[in-house]
Amino acid sequence: MHVNYGVGMTRTHVGAFSTVAPGATICGDVWIGERVFIGAGAVVKNLVSVGDGATIAAGAVVVADVPDGVTVRGVPARVA
Ligand SMILES: CC(C)(COP(=O)(O)OP(=O)(O)OC[C@H]1O[C@@H](n2cnc3c(N)ncnc32)[C@H](O)[C@@H]1OP(=O)(O)O)[C@@H](O)C(=O)NCCC(=O)NCCS
């Protein structure tokens, strides 16, 4: 519901009111919560969960679960 995305995804859950910006790569069994923002060009690795209200910076490579409400950035992504 009200999800905006610019990327193809397989076996991925995206919660309500979340945005996946163009160029992001999300493949496999990924769980994305509600009100999440995933920046342009970010990569989210298989089997990762992104908590409600989290922000993934543009270009970040997410290799571990992201808690609710947290912003991560960089390669590999760390808490901002
Ligand atoms: C992560 C983000 C939300 C942070 O925004 P912000 O809170 O305004 O952050 P700032 O611009 O004040 O930068 C804060 C710090 O984060 C760093 N930073 C900002 N964006 C970054 C990114 N994408 N990757 C790595 N570091 C980043 C800055 O260099 C700065 O570092 P410093 O404290 O060492 O100087 C934002 O930079 C971002 O990536 N937005 C996504 C944009 C996007 O993809 N839009 C979709 C277009 S279609």
The ligand as an ORCA input file, in Angstrom:
! r2SCAN-3c Opt
* xyz 0 1
  C      21.546      9.312      4.176
  C      20.894     10.679      3.967
  C      19.390     10.529      4.140
  C      21.479     11.590      5.037
  O      20.978     12.861      4.863
  P      21.375     14.006      5.933
  O      20.940     13.589      7.309
  O      20.853     15.290      5.396
  O      22.961     13.931      5.937
  P      24.028     15.062      5.623
  O      23.958     15.436      4.171
  O      23.903     16.141      6.657
  O      25.390     14.279      5.851
  C      25.716     13.772      7.130
  C      26.948     12.900      6.979
  O      26.596     11.744      6.222
  C      27.448     11.657      5.047
  N      26.615     11.135      3.985
  C      25.515     11.689      3.463
  N      24.979     10.906      2.525
  C      25.772      9.817      2.455
  C      25.723      8.658      1.654
  N      24.755      8.461      0.763
  N      26.696      7.738      1.829
  C      27.682      7.923      2.741
  N      27.761      9.012      3.536
  C      26.813      9.958      3.381
  C      27.930     13.070      4.816
  O      29.152     13.067      4.104
  C      28.097     13.551      6.235
  O      29.300     13.013      6.753
  P      30.147     13.792      7.865
  O      29.280     13.854      9.101
  O      31.355     12.926      8.048
  O      30.446     15.129      7.276
  C      21.144     11.238      2.572
  O      22.471     11.669      2.404
  C      20.846     10.219      1.462
  O      21.648      9.337      1.107
  N      19.637     10.397      0.877
  C      19.203      9.560     -0.230
  C      18.983     10.432     -1.481
  C      18.340      9.611     -2.584
  O      18.764      8.516     -2.892
  N      17.252     10.165     -3.123
  C      16.491      9.484     -4.143
  C      16.678     10.171     -5.460
  S      15.674      9.478     -6.716
*
